[in-house]
Amino acid sequence: MPTFKIPTAISFSGCGFIGVYHIGLVRCLQIYGKQVIPHITKYGGASAGSLAAAVFAICPHKVLECKKLVYDLGEQVRKTRFGALNTGFNLSEHVEKLVDSVLPADAHELANDRVFISVTRKSCGKNFIISRYESRSELIQCLVSSSHIPFYSGSKYPIFRGEKYYDGGFTDNLIDFKKEETIYVTPFAGGQTYICPDDPITSFNYTVKNQNFCLNINNLARGFDALRPPSSKALETYYEQGFVDGLRYLAKLSKDGIRN
């Protein structure tokens, strides 16, 4: 019987509005994964995944509050003509307000060497993984930078430490903690080592920015929903899918055995 190590890191992919999948997974771990959570010391994420990582690491008691905030933001985007592409609607500003309303005063201290955020520097197009923060505002700007899709999220790039940055998913969408036993989480069907939807196996797989995707109609629909948020009812389905996939992961650990 195979034996698996207890994971010590978790990595959330970028995925736009369907990041509520991550919230569902986190909620599942909070309820049923108490043998796993105490061992996790590193929380990584790109784009929407960085927001999930930060909340899970810093203020996990606010997970359900964040779920509602995402639903409310999705509703705002849907009601706006042309959605986030409306020149009068700055998505990054809304993301900043959301993060600011959730994180505690000592968020940066709780995040240091625990929350790893993938960002892309505009001047060189290279990826950087940030894990140290001098202040709460610096942490917030790093999260906003990681979530900023050029032109879609707003015409101006976020400024972090005097440099312009944008969505970390463009250069590393799923942080790989090479020396850690890691839980990889994504709402897109892909690698067998991921917590992800259990779509039928297909030979059409491809890797983009460190994440494996299955090329199928379901993933194409998920990509559309990530940018143009569906109804709150549909978002709830993504949340529930994350929860169910979390249960499936925990069941596998229980069946095959886990060890320190």
C-alpha positions as a printed Julia matrix, in Angstrom:
260×3 Matrix{Float64}:
   0.0    0.0     0.0
   1.51   3.39   -1.01
   2.19   5.93    1.72
   2.08   9.67    1.13
   3.84  12.4     3.03
   1.72  15.04    4.73
   1.96  18.2     2.57
   3.83  21.19    3.96
   2.93  23.66    1.19
  -0.07  24.61   -0.92
  -0.09  26.38   -4.28
  -3.14  28.03   -5.88
  -3.31  28.77   -9.6
  -4.46  31.98  -11.21
  -8.04  31.68  -12.43
  -9.9   35.0   -12.24
 -13.42  34.95  -10.86
 -13.6   31.19  -10.63
 -11.11  31.52   -7.78
 -14.16  30.75   -5.62
 -13.11  27.16   -6.38
 -10.09  27.83   -4.14
 -12.37  29.12   -1.4
 -14.38  25.89   -1.58
 -11.2   23.84   -1.25
  -9.98  25.9     1.71
 -13.35  25.55    3.42
 -13.19  21.79    2.92
  -9.74  21.64    4.53
 -10.94  23.75    7.44
 -13.74  21.3     8.19
 -12.27  17.93    7.24
  -8.54  18.44    6.77
  -7.43  19.18   10.31
  -4.75  16.51   10.04
  -3.27  18.46    7.11
  -3.59  22.18    7.92
  -1.17  22.28   10.91
   1.65  21.03    8.69
   1.28  23.66    5.95
   3.94  26.36    6.32
   4.06  27.82    2.79
   1.13  29.28    0.86
   1.73  30.19   -2.78
  -0.4   31.73   -5.46
  -0.62  33.63   -8.73
  -3.31  36.16   -9.57
  -6.58  35.1    -7.89
  -4.62  32.26   -6.37
  -2.44  34.74   -4.5
  -5.55  36.17   -2.83
  -6.61  32.67   -1.76
  -3.14  31.94   -0.42
  -3.03  35.17    1.57
  -6.45  34.69    3.14
  -5.77  31.03    3.98
  -2.44  31.89    5.62
  -3.36  35.15    7.35
  -7.07  35.24    8.16
  -8.67  31.86    7.39
 -11.67  32.75    9.57
 -12.67  35.25    6.86
 -12.91  32.7     4.05
 -16.7   32.81    3.82
 -16.65  36.62    3.99
 -14.28  36.61    1.02
 -16.63  34.3    -0.85
 -19.44  36.84   -0.51
 -17.14  39.69   -1.54
 -16.18  37.83   -4.72
 -19.83  37.19   -5.54
 -20.61  40.88   -5.0
 -17.71  41.93   -7.23
 -18.85  39.5    -9.91
 -22.3   41.06   -9.76
 -20.8   44.53  -10.23
 -18.87  43.38  -13.28
 -21.91  41.7   -14.82
 -24.02  44.83  -14.36
 -21.39  47.06  -15.98
 -21.63  47.53  -19.72
 -18.68  45.69  -21.34
 -17.83  44.35  -17.89
 -14.29  44.94  -16.63
 -13.36  46.35  -20.04
 -15.53  49.4   -19.39
 -13.11  52.35  -19.22
 -14.91  53.67  -16.15
 -14.5   50.41  -14.24
 -11.08  49.7   -12.73
 -10.99  46.09  -11.58
  -7.65  46.44   -9.79
  -9.09  49.21   -7.61
 -11.95  46.94   -6.62
  -9.55  44.1    -5.84
  -7.48  46.45   -3.68
 -10.58  47.51   -1.72
 -11.57  43.89   -1.24
  -8.15  42.9     0.08
  -7.9   45.99    2.26
 -11.25  45.2     3.89
 -10.17  41.68    4.83
  -6.52  41.74    5.89
  -5.69  42.57    9.54
  -3.26  45.29   10.61
  -0.4   42.82   11.07
  -1.04  40.98    7.8
   2.47  41.6     6.47
   4.06  40.14    9.59
   1.91  37.03    9.34
   2.73  36.75    5.63
   6.51  36.98    5.85
   8.17  33.75    4.68
   4.72  32.12    4.57
   2.86  33.76    1.67
   4.61  33.45   -1.72
   3.18  35.64   -4.48
   3.92  35.28   -8.19
   4.27  38.61  -10.06
   5.57  39.69  -13.46
   7.79  42.78  -13.8
   6.74  44.92  -16.75
  10.21  46.27  -17.56
  11.71  42.84  -18.25
   8.77  40.45  -18.45
  10.37  38.18  -15.86
   8.69  36.37  -13.01
   9.42  37.07   -9.37
   8.2   35.2    -6.29
   7.78  37.6    -3.37
   7.71  36.32    0.21
   8.87  39.29    2.36
   6.82  42.43    3.0
   7.86  45.6     4.8
   4.32  46.79    5.5
   0.67  45.88    5.14
   0.3   48.3     2.23
   3.26  46.68    0.46
   1.62  43.26    0.83
  -1.63  44.64   -0.59
   0.16  46.18   -3.57
   1.91  42.89   -4.23
  -1.43  41.06   -4.24
  -2.99  43.67   -6.53
   0.0   43.44   -8.86
  -0.26  39.66   -9.05
  -3.95  39.99   -9.98
  -3.63  42.76  -12.57
  -4.34  41.68  -16.14
  -3.04  44.43  -18.48
  -5.85  46.53  -20.01
  -8.52  44.21  -18.61
  -7.95  45.19  -14.96
  -7.21  48.86  -15.71
  -5.06  51.0   -17.96
  -2.42  51.73  -15.3
  -0.08  49.08  -13.98
   0.17  48.71  -10.19
   3.37  50.0    -8.63
   5.19  47.69   -6.25
   8.54  48.79   -4.78
   8.89  51.48   -7.42
   8.37  49.11  -10.37
   5.37  48.29  -12.54
   4.11  44.73  -12.18
   1.25  42.67  -13.54
  -0.42  39.26  -13.29
   2.01  36.6   -12.09
   0.04  33.99  -14.0
   1.55  35.29  -17.24
   4.95  33.92  -16.19
   4.29  31.36  -13.43
   0.68  30.4   -12.85
   1.32  27.63  -10.33
   4.25  28.1    -7.97
   6.3   24.94   -7.57
   7.75  24.46   -4.07
  10.35  22.01   -5.26
  11.62  21.05   -1.8
   8.18  20.75   -0.2
   5.42  18.19   -0.41
   2.85  20.44   -2.08
  -0.89  20.52   -2.67
  -1.47  22.04   -6.13
  -4.94  23.53   -6.59
  -6.61  24.67   -9.82
 -10.19  24.85  -11.13
  -8.91  23.79  -14.55
  -8.7   20.07  -15.25
  -5.07  19.15  -15.7
  -2.3   17.17  -14.08
  -2.97  14.06  -12.03
  -1.02  15.58   -9.12
  -3.46  18.49   -8.85
  -6.61  19.03   -6.86
  -8.79  19.89   -9.84
 -12.01  18.87  -11.6
 -12.06  15.21  -12.55
 -12.75  15.61  -16.27
 -12.5   12.56  -18.58
  -8.9   11.75  -19.47
  -7.74  13.15  -22.79
  -4.46  13.01  -24.65
  -4.69  16.71  -25.43
  -2.73  18.11  -22.52
  -0.4   21.07  -22.59
   1.67  23.04  -20.11
   1.49  26.82  -19.92
   3.46  28.86  -17.39
   4.17  25.91  -15.14
   0.6   24.58  -15.17
  -0.75  21.58  -17.04
  -4.12  21.94  -18.77
  -6.41  19.45  -20.44
  -7.68  20.81  -23.74
 -11.43  20.23  -23.61
 -14.71  22.12  -23.8
 -15.07  22.27  -20.02
 -11.76  24.09  -19.57
 -12.63  26.49  -22.38
 -15.87  27.34  -20.58
 -13.98  27.79  -17.32
 -11.58  30.19  -19.03
 -14.49  32.29  -20.23
 -16.06  32.33  -16.75
 -12.74  33.38  -15.23
 -12.85  36.68  -17.13
 -16.55  37.26  -17.54
 -18.03  36.13  -14.22
 -21.14  33.97  -14.49
 -24.14  34.29  -12.17
 -23.73  33.91   -8.42
 -25.48  30.55   -8.78
 -22.83  29.41  -11.25
 -20.05  30.73   -9.0
 -21.58  28.71   -6.18
 -21.19  25.64   -8.38
 -17.45  26.38   -8.68
 -17.24  26.82   -4.91
 -18.99  23.49   -4.36
 -16.71  21.81   -6.92
 -13.66  22.98   -4.98
 -15.17  21.58   -1.79
 -15.98  18.23   -3.41
 -12.56  17.93   -5.04
 -11.03  18.66   -1.63
 -13.01  15.79   -0.15
 -11.8   13.51   -2.93
  -8.2   14.5    -2.17
  -8.61  13.88    1.57
 -10.29  10.53    0.9
  -7.27   9.47   -1.15
  -4.92  10.47    1.66
  -7.01   8.52    4.13
  -7.18   5.46    1.88
  -3.5    5.32    0.92
  -2.12   6.45    4.25
  -0.2    9.57    5.24
   2.95   9.95    7.27
   5.06  12.81    8.61
